Amino acid sequence: MSAADLPHTIREAFQIAQEGRPGPVLIDVPRDVQLELAEFEYPEIPVPARAAMSEETEAAVVKAAKLINEAERPVLIAGHGVLASHAWDELMELAEATGIPVINTLLGLSSFPRNHPLSLGMLGMHGMYWSNIVVDQADLVVGLGMRFDDRVTGKASTFAPHARIIHLDIESSQVGRNVPVEVPLVGDAKVIMRALVPLVKNVDRPEWMSYIEGLKKDHPSLAIPKTDKLLVQHVLSEMNELIQENPESVIVTGVGQHQMWAAQFLFFNGHNTFVSSGGLGAMGFELPAAMGAQVGQPNVPVWSIAGDGGIQMTSQELATVAQENLPVKIALINNGYLGMVRQWQEMFFENHLKEVPIPGPDFVKLSQAYGIPAMKVTHQEDVMPALRKAQAHDGPYLIEFVVDPSVNLYPMVPPGGSLGETMEDPLTVGATTS
């Protein structure tokens, strides 16, 4: 209600936004307050100590460690809470102390290095085939900072039917909400995993690990169909090579098929380097979120992987990118469709396509109209040269990749299905990896 209150209020808002389960905070500044003059200086607010575990949680940690040490087919599932808690070091310690493989939720990607031998990638509706089957066959599932939402579980009543479940979450209301939990661990992920690591041991599980390797070999979810056409998978596999050269590169996606392909094909080895819209899944997220990431990490490459539908919802932000000369690189995946909707209509509604073709502008000309250099790519051999040209440019750059519009996204858990019913790409079934 007074301009003099602004310094403390703004500082407090940032603190609240980052504490516990992070989220937005609204500051209401009435018009008369906006017209006042006041001295502005941030107050010194000490960083709050992480909350200590309750006695109940301490007892649960001991029980959780016992289950982990006794399990024959365990798996860790790491979600966004690990990133929110900055607990990636503790996750690494827990995985290596136990030898248990790590699977990520969509928003948990970049909490555990994808190139690590224990990393299995993402699970869920469009997760890796092997990750879904591993969870389906596990005898212990340890959920770390994740919600067990429907995109992860598939049909909740059939989720991990052989497994006992340990669930760590900072909010007690989330524990046991979607799946039955045997051991609840309520509190900060970093604190609880620190307490858990000294109590666990590395157990040799040769049959389980051999089974997992067999799944990965016989069901290569990242196999790319052979074609002369340009596929999204070609673009993202080439981009993956690029980001391996700088693991701190930040990738921001919109929502749709391109989002899931990015989660599959890009191997994030830097911490907190993947930004995407989960939950409500807001199309148009990719460009403004990439701008925020670039401001937050001005010396790090930031790529916005955009869909031709989503980017038209926020393309006016190209003006801001140009005005601030933010060196965001935009990889625009143009298949001429709302791809995810088209896929569902094709697969589950007898191919009755309705309102899914998306007309759009000449994206190269649109970008250039804002003073942002751009180019169009239509052939496989031109992908990497274009990516490197954009990466080397000192400023923003847009590449429009015109890809095959008919390709569907796999693996896929069918609506109402269980993880054990994960569908594979019919064009790559039978492929093997060396």
C-alpha positions as CSV (number, residue, x, y, z in Angstrom):
1,M,0.0,0.0,0.0
2,S,3.1,2.2,0.0
3,A,6.1,2.6,-2.2
4,A,8.2,2.2,0.8
5,D,7.0,-1.3,1.1
6,L,8.2,-2.4,-2.3
7,P,11.8,-3.4,-1.5
8,H,10.8,-5.8,1.2
9,T,7.7,-7.1,-0.7
10,I,9.6,-7.8,-3.9
11,R,12.4,-9.5,-2.0
12,E,9.9,-11.6,-0.1
13,A,8.1,-12.5,-3.3
14,F,11.2,-13.9,-4.9
15,Q,12.0,-15.9,-1.7
16,I,8.5,-17.4,-1.5
17,A,8.5,-18.2,-5.3
18,Q,11.6,-20.4,-4.8
19,E,10.8,-22.0,-1.4
20,G,9.2,-25.4,-1.0
21,R,7.4,-26.3,-4.2
22,P,8.3,-23.4,-6.5
23,G,5.6,-21.3,-8.0
24,P,4.5,-17.8,-9.1
25,V,3.8,-15.0,-6.7
26,L,1.6,-12.0,-7.5
27,I,2.4,-8.5,-6.2
28,D,-0.5,-6.1,-6.5
29,V,0.7,-2.5,-6.8
30,P,-2.2,0.0,-6.9
31,R,-1.9,3.0,-9.2
32,D,-1.4,5.6,-6.5
33,V,1.5,3.6,-5.1
34,Q,3.1,3.4,-8.6
35,L,3.1,7.3,-8.6
36,E,5.0,7.6,-5.3
37,L,8.7,8.2,-4.9
38,A,10.7,6.1,-2.5
39,E,14.3,5.0,-1.9
40,F,14.7,1.5,-3.2
41,E,17.3,-0.9,-1.7
42,Y,16.9,-4.7,-1.3
43,P,16.8,-5.7,2.4
44,E,19.3,-8.3,3.6
45,I,17.3,-11.5,4.1
46,P,19.3,-14.5,5.1
47,V,18.9,-17.6,3.0
48,P,16.6,-19.9,5.0
49,A,18.0,-23.1,6.3
50,R,16.5,-26.3,4.8
51,A,13.8,-27.7,7.0
52,A,15.0,-30.6,9.2
53,M,13.3,-34.0,8.9
54,S,10.6,-34.8,11.3
55,E,10.9,-37.9,13.5
56,E,8.3,-39.6,11.4
57,T,10.3,-39.0,8.3
58,E,13.5,-40.1,9.9
59,A,11.9,-43.4,10.7
60,A,10.6,-43.7,7.2
61,V,14.1,-43.1,5.8
62,V,15.3,-46.2,7.7
63,K,12.4,-48.3,6.4
64,A,13.0,-47.0,2.8
65,A,16.7,-48.0,3.0
66,K,15.8,-51.5,4.1
67,L,13.4,-51.9,1.2
68,I,16.0,-50.6,-1.2
69,N,18.7,-52.9,0.1
70,E,16.4,-55.9,-0.2
71,A,14.9,-55.2,-3.6
72,E,15.8,-57.4,-6.5
73,R,14.3,-55.3,-9.3
74,P,14.4,-51.7,-8.1
75,V,14.2,-48.5,-10.1
76,L,14.5,-44.8,-9.2
77,I,12.2,-42.3,-10.8
78,A,13.4,-38.7,-10.5
79,G,11.1,-35.7,-11.1
80,H,11.2,-32.0,-11.1
81,G,11.4,-31.8,-7.3
82,V,15.0,-33.0,-7.6
83,L,15.8,-29.9,-9.7
84,A,13.7,-27.6,-7.5
85,S,15.8,-28.8,-4.5
86,H,19.1,-28.7,-6.4
87,A,19.5,-32.3,-5.3
88,W,21.2,-33.6,-8.4
89,D,24.4,-34.4,-6.5
90,E,22.4,-36.4,-4.0
91,L,20.6,-38.2,-6.7
92,M,23.9,-39.2,-8.3
93,E,25.2,-40.4,-4.9
94,L,22.0,-42.4,-4.3
95,A,22.1,-44.1,-7.7
96,E,25.8,-44.9,-7.5
97,A,25.6,-46.1,-3.9
98,T,22.9,-48.5,-4.8
99,G,23.6,-49.4,-8.4
100,I,19.9,-48.7,-9.2
101,P,18.9,-47.4,-12.6
102,V,17.4,-44.0,-12.9
103,I,14.4,-43.0,-15.0
104,N,13.2,-39.4,-15.4
105,T,9.8,-37.8,-15.7
106,L,9.5,-35.2,-18.5
107,L,10.2,-32.3,-16.1
108,G,12.8,-34.3,-14.2
109,L,15.1,-34.5,-17.3
110,S,18.5,-32.9,-16.7
111,S,18.5,-33.9,-13.0
112,F,20.6,-37.0,-13.9
113,P,23.1,-37.1,-16.7
114,R,21.7,-39.0,-19.6
115,N,25.1,-40.4,-20.6
116,H,25.5,-42.1,-17.3
117,P,25.4,-45.9,-17.5
118,L,22.5,-46.0,-15.0
119,S,20.3,-43.6,-16.9
120,L,17.4,-45.0,-18.8
121,G,15.8,-41.8,-20.0
122,M,12.2,-40.8,-19.8
123,L,9.1,-42.9,-18.9
124,G,5.4,-42.4,-19.5
125,M,3.1,-41.8,-22.3
126,H,5.9,-41.1,-24.8
127,G,8.8,-42.5,-22.7
128,M,11.3,-45.0,-23.8
129,Y,9.8,-48.5,-24.3
130,W,12.4,-50.1,-22.0
131,S,11.8,-47.5,-19.2
132,N,8.1,-48.3,-19.2
133,I,8.6,-52.0,-19.1
134,V,11.2,-51.7,-16.4
135,V,8.8,-49.9,-14.2
136,D,6.0,-52.4,-15.1
137,Q,8.3,-55.3,-14.0
138,A,10.0,-53.6,-11.0
139,D,9.5,-54.9,-7.4
140,L,10.4,-51.5,-5.9
141,V,9.7,-48.1,-7.3
142,V,11.3,-45.1,-5.6
143,G,9.6,-41.9,-6.7
144,L,11.8,-38.8,-6.0
145,G,10.2,-35.4,-6.3
146,M,7.5,-36.4,-8.7
147,R,3.7,-36.7,-8.7
148,F,2.9,-40.1,-10.3
149,D,0.6,-38.1,-12.6
150,D,-1.3,-39.9,-15.4
151,R,1.3,-39.2,-18.1
152,V,3.8,-41.2,-16.0
153,T,1.5,-44.0,-14.7
154,G,-0.8,-44.7,-17.6
155,K,-3.8,-46.5,-16.1
156,A,-3.0,-45.8,-12.4
157,S,-4.7,-49.1,-11.2
158,T,-2.2,-51.1,-13.2
159,F,0.9,-49.0,-12.5
160,A,3.9,-51.1,-11.4
161,P,1.8,-54.0,-10.4
162,H,4.6,-56.0,-8.8
163,A,6.2,-53.1,-6.9
164,R,6.3,-51.6,-3.5
165,I,6.4,-47.9,-3.7
166,I,8.5,-45.3,-1.8
167,H,7.4,-41.7,-2.5
168,L,9.4,-38.6,-1.6
169,D,7.7,-35.3,-2.0
170,I,7.8,-31.9,-0.2
171,E,4.0,-31.8,0.0
172,S,2.3,-34.4,2.1
173,S,-0.9,-34.0,0.1
174,Q,0.8,-35.4,-3.0
175,V,2.0,-38.6,-1.3
176,G,-0.3,-41.5,-2.0
177,R,-2.6,-39.2,-4.0
178,N,-2.5,-41.2,-7.3
179,V,-0.9,-44.5,-6.4
180,P,-0.7,-46.5,-3.1
181,V,2.5,-45.8,-1.2
182,E,4.2,-48.1,1.3
183,V,6.8,-45.6,2.6
184,P,6.0,-41.9,2.5
185,L,9.0,-39.5,2.7
186,V,7.7,-36.0,3.2
187,G,10.2,-33.2,3.0
188,D,13.0,-31.6,1.0
189,A,14.5,-34.0,-1.5
190,K,18.1,-32.8,-0.9
191,V,17.8,-33.3,2.9
192,I,16.1,-36.7,2.7
193,M,18.4,-38.2,0.1
194,R,21.4,-37.0,2.1
195,A,20.1,-39.0,5.0
196,L,19.3,-42.0,2.8
197,V,22.6,-42.5,1.1
198,P,24.6,-43.7,4.2
199,L,22.0,-46.3,4.9
200,V,21.9,-48.0,1.5
201,K,24.3,-50.4,0.0
202,N,25.3,-51.5,-3.5
203,V,23.7,-54.8,-4.2
204,D,24.8,-56.8,-7.3
205,R,21.7,-57.5,-9.4
206,P,23.0,-59.2,-12.5
207,E,19.7,-60.7,-13.7
208,W,17.8,-57.4,-13.4
209,M,20.5,-55.3,-15.2
210,S,20.9,-58.0,-17.9
211,Y,17.1,-57.9,-18.4
212,I,17.3,-54.1,-18.8
213,E,20.1,-54.3,-21.4
214,G,18.1,-56.9,-23.3
215,L,15.1,-54.6,-23.5
216,K,17.3,-51.7,-24.8
217,K,18.8,-53.9,-27.4
218,D,15.6,-55.6,-28.6
219,H,13.4,-52.5,-28.5
220,P,15.4,-49.5,-29.8
221,S,13.0,-46.7,-29.1
222,L,15.5,-44.2,-30.7
223,A,15.7,-46.0,-34.0
224,I,14.9,-43.7,-36.9
225,P,12.9,-45.0,-39.9
226,K,15.0,-45.2,-43.1
227,T,13.9,-42.5,-45.6
228,D,15.2,-39.8,-47.8
229,K,12.7,-37.3,-46.3
230,L,13.7,-34.9,-43.5
231,L,12.2,-36.2,-40.2
232,V,12.0,-34.5,-36.8
233,Q,14.2,-37.3,-35.5
234,H,17.0,-36.4,-37.9
235,V,16.9,-32.8,-36.7
236,L,17.0,-33.7,-33.0
237,S,19.6,-36.4,-33.3
238,E,21.9,-33.9,-35.0
239,M,21.1,-31.3,-32.4
240,N,22.0,-33.8,-29.7
241,E,25.5,-34.1,-31.2
242,L,25.7,-30.3,-31.0
243,I,24.7,-30.0,-27.3
244,Q,27.1,-32.8,-26.3
245,E,29.9,-30.4,-27.2
246,N,28.5,-27.9,-24.6
247,P,26.5,-29.8,-21.9
248,E,25.5,-26.5,-20.3
249,S,23.4,-25.6,-23.3
250,V,19.8,-25.0,-22.3
251,I,16.9,-26.4,-24.4
252,V,13.4,-25.0,-24.1
253,T,10.5,-26.6,-25.9
254,G,6.8,-25.9,-26.6
255,V,4.1,-28.5,-26.3
256,G,3.3,-31.3,-28.7
257,Q,5.1,-33.9,-30.7
258,H,8.3,-31.8,-31.0
259,Q,8.4,-31.6,-27.2
260,M,8.3,-35.3,-26.7
261,W,10.8,-36.0,-29.5
262,A,13.2,-33.5,-27.8
263,A,12.7,-35.3,-24.5
264,Q,13.6,-38.6,-26.2
265,F,16.5,-37.7,-28.5
266,L,18.3,-35.0,-26.6
267,F,20.7,-36.3,-23.9
268,F,20.9,-33.7,-21.1
269,N,24.1,-34.0,-19.1
270,G,24.2,-30.5,-17.5
271,H,22.1,-29.7,-14.5
272,N,18.7,-28.0,-15.0
273,T,19.3,-27.6,-18.8
274,F,15.8,-28.7,-20.0
275,V,12.8,-26.3,-19.7
276,S,9.4,-27.4,-20.8
277,S,5.7,-26.8,-20.0
278,G,4.3,-29.8,-18.0
279,G,1.0,-29.9,-16.2
280,L,-1.3,-27.7,-18.2
281,G,1.0,-27.9,-21.2
282,A,0.9,-24.4,-22.7
283,M,1.5,-24.1,-26.4
284,G,3.5,-21.0,-27.2
285,F,5.7,-21.5,-24.1
286,E,8.9,-22.1,-26.1
287,L,9.8,-18.6,-27.2
288,P,9.1,-16.5,-24.1
289,A,10.5,-19.2,-21.8
290,A,13.7,-19.3,-23.9
291,M,14.0,-15.5,-23.6
292,G,13.8,-15.9,-19.8
293,A,16.4,-18.7,-19.8
294,Q,18.7,-16.6,-21.9
295,V,18.4,-13.6,-19.6
296,G,19.1,-16.0,-16.6
297,Q,22.1,-17.6,-18.4
298,P,23.5,-14.9,-20.7
299,N,26.7,-16.8,-21.5
300,V,25.2,-20.2,-22.3
301,P,23.7,-21.3,-25.6
302,V,19.9,-21.4,-25.4
303,W,17.9,-23.2,-28.0
304,S,14.1,-22.9,-28.4
305,I,12.6,-25.9,-30.1
306,A,9.3,-24.7,-31.4
307,G,6.3,-26.1,-33.2
308,D,4.7,-24.3,-36.2
309,G,1.5,-24.2,-34.2
310,G,2.8,-23.1,-30.9
311,I,5.2,-20.4,-32.1
312,Q,2.3,-18.6,-33.8
313,M,0.7,-18.0,-30.4
314,T,3.7,-16.0,-29.2
315,S,5.6,-15.0,-32.3
316,Q,5.2,-11.4,-31.4
317,E,8.0,-11.9,-28.9
318,L,10.4,-12.0,-31.8
319,A,10.2,-8.2,-31.4
320,T,11.5,-8.5,-27.8
321,V,14.2,-10.9,-28.9
322,A,15.3,-8.4,-31.5
323,Q,15.0,-5.4,-29.3
324,E,17.1,-6.9,-26.5
325,N,19.4,-8.7,-29.0
326,L,19.0,-12.0,-27.0
327,P,21.1,-14.7,-28.7
328,V,18.3,-17.2,-28.6
329,K,18.5,-19.8,-31.4
330,I,15.1,-21.0,-32.6
331,A,14.8,-24.5,-34.2
332,L,11.3,-24.3,-35.7
333,I,9.8,-27.7,-36.5
334,N,7.3,-27.1,-39.3
335,N,5.2,-30.1,-40.2
336,G,2.1,-28.1,-41.2
337,Y,0.0,-29.7,-38.6
338,L,-1.0,-29.7,-35.0
339,G,0.9,-32.9,-35.0
340,M,-0.2,-34.5,-31.7
341,V,-3.9,-33.8,-32.4
342,R,-3.5,-35.2,-35.9
343,Q,-1.9,-38.4,-34.5
344,W,-4.7,-39.0,-32.1
345,Q,-7.4,-38.4,-34.7
346,E,-5.6,-40.8,-37.0
347,M,-5.0,-43.5,-34.5
348,F,-8.1,-43.4,-32.3
349,F,-10.8,-41.6,-34.3
350,E,-10.6,-43.6,-37.6
351,N,-8.5,-40.9,-39.3
352,H,-11.2,-38.3,-39.2
353,L,-8.9,-35.3,-39.5
354,K,-10.5,-32.1,-38.3
355,E,-9.0,-28.6,-37.9
356,V,-5.4,-29.9,-37.6
357,P,-3.7,-28.6,-40.8
358,I,-2.1,-25.3,-39.7
359,P,-1.5,-22.5,-42.3
360,G,1.3,-20.3,-41.4
361,P,3.4,-17.4,-42.6
362,D,6.8,-17.7,-44.3
363,F,8.6,-18.0,-41.1
364,V,12.0,-17.0,-42.6
365,K,10.5,-13.8,-43.9
366,L,8.7,-13.2,-40.6
367,S,11.9,-13.6,-38.6
368,Q,13.8,-11.4,-41.1
369,A,11.1,-8.7,-40.8
370,Y,12.1,-8.3,-37.2
371,G,15.8,-8.1,-38.2
372,I,16.6,-11.7,-37.1
373,P,18.5,-13.8,-39.6
374,A,16.8,-17.0,-40.6
375,M,17.1,-19.9,-43.0
376,K,15.0,-22.8,-44.2
377,V,16.2,-26.5,-44.2
378,T,14.5,-29.3,-46.2
379,H,17.2,-31.9,-46.5
380,Q,18.9,-34.2,-44.0
381,E,22.5,-33.2,-45.1
382,D,21.8,-29.5,-44.4
383,V,20.7,-30.0,-40.8
384,M,24.1,-29.9,-39.0
385,P,25.6,-27.0,-41.1
386,A,22.5,-24.9,-40.3
387,L,22.7,-25.7,-36.6
388,R,26.4,-24.7,-36.5
389,K,25.8,-21.5,-38.5
390,A,23.1,-20.5,-36.0
391,Q,25.2,-21.5,-33.0
392,A,28.1,-19.4,-34.3
393,H,26.0,-16.3,-35.0
394,D,26.4,-13.5,-32.4
395,G,22.7,-12.9,-31.7
396,P,19.3,-14.5,-32.3
397,Y,18.8,-16.9,-35.3
398,L,15.9,-18.9,-36.6
399,I,16.0,-22.1,-38.6
400,E,12.8,-23.4,-40.1
401,F,13.0,-27.2,-40.5
402,V,10.4,-28.4,-43.0
403,V,9.8,-32.0,-42.0
404,D,7.7,-34.9,-43.1
405,P,4.1,-34.2,-41.9
406,S,3.0,-37.8,-41.7
407,V,5.3,-39.1,-39.0
408,N,3.8,-40.3,-35.7
409,L,5.4,-40.1,-32.3
410,Y,6.4,-43.4,-30.7
411,P,6.7,-45.1,-28.2
412,M,3.2,-44.4,-27.0
413,V,1.0,-45.7,-24.2
414,P,-2.5,-45.8,-25.6
415,P,-5.2,-43.8,-23.8
416,G,-6.4,-45.8,-20.8
417,G,-3.6,-48.3,-21.2
418,S,-0.9,-49.4,-18.8
419,L,2.9,-49.0,-19.2
420,G,3.1,-52.7,-20.0
421,E,1.0,-52.0,-23.2
422,T,3.5,-49.4,-24.6
423,M,3.2,-49.3,-28.4
424,E,6.4,-49.2,-30.5
425,D,6.9,-47.5,-33.9
426,P,5.8,-50.1,-36.5
427,L,8.4,-48.7,-38.9
428,T,11.2,-49.7,-36.6
429,V,10.0,-52.8,-34.8
430,G,12.5,-55.6,-35.3
431,A,15.4,-53.2,-35.6
432,T,18.4,-54.1,-33.3
433,T,21.2,-52.1,-31.8
434,S,24.8,-53.2,-31.5
